Amino acid sequence: MVFGLGKPQHKEITAQQLDAMLSAGEALVVDVREADEFAAGHIPGAVNMPLSKFQPSKLPHPQGKTLVLNCLGGKRSGMALDKCGVAQAEVDTHLAGGFGAWQAASLPVER
């Protein structure tokens, strides 16, 4: 359900939920942090699309998977989701707590 004045709510998933989705081949992660942050460590298999240049039309085709956006703490991925909403892109999910939550859950990191 959506509360508020027509503003779509973003779906948030936990690091553990995302890990399970990735293990099952059900998710494609798009990391909206800047390239230097991404290079320092990211969720394995993630695609880097920095928010500073983010365009919903350039999102990779999920091929039946759920596109999940992430950043460091959840703010930038939410902003990217707002852009997707404006562009009517079918992306509405991001990682609650971002990469910080992923690391806090001791999940694997690619560098």
Sequence and secondary structure as in RCSB ss.txt:
>XXXX:A:sequence
MVFGLGKPQHKEITAQQLDAMLSAGEALVVDVREADEFAAGHIPGAVNMPLSKFQPSKLPHPQGKTLVLNCLGGK
RSGMALDKCGVAQAEVDTHLAGGFGAWQAASLPVER
>XXXX:A:secstr
   SSS    EEE HHHHHHHHHTT EEEEE S HHHHHH B TT EE  GGG  GGGS   TTSEEEEE SSSH
HHHHHHHHHHHTT S  EEETTHHHHHHHTT   B 
